[in-house]
Amino acid sequence: LVFDFMGIADPAHPPPALDPEVRSRILFEHLKVLLEAVASVHPSIVLWEDLHWIDGGSDGFLGEYVELTAGMPVLVLANSRPGYQAPWMSEPHYTEIVVGPLRDDELRELIAELLGDDPSVRTLAERIAAQTGGNPFFVEEVVRAFADSGALAGRPGAYVLADETAE
């Protein structure tokens, strides 16, 4: 059941067919035992990324997970774009750290570090700065998307424009 949850189930040994609530309860019982065992040995940090993409079932799971770790030496770190909200975020053990937009000079420095200084990317760098609102995560995603699409050739910090349509 745990391996199936993690997406690494053995097809030769499928998990039992269970009611979703029963399945969730069993998984949490296993998770609680695991967390308590790890916490008894050393503090832990658990990272949940991109909560803005989370589906309802996973969001519910995360809420129970956060509740389960309260009082344990477990630091739960989560990141999301602005706008994500969940009931567990109103708990007293929750602290939000807002990463604000970069200043113009910081934004130009980040874009230059990611793209490089080839003259072919200069206009693209200006457009990225204008379109991302100073959000460093958006800047990284946009540059990665251009590289993945083939619009940029080279490597991070030394790209050249390979596709004029990227402009």
Summary of the structure (lengths in Angstrom):
residues: 167
radius of gyration: 21.5
end to end distance: 48.5
largest distance: 59.5
contacts: 388
relative contact order: 0.09
helix: 54%
strand: 11%
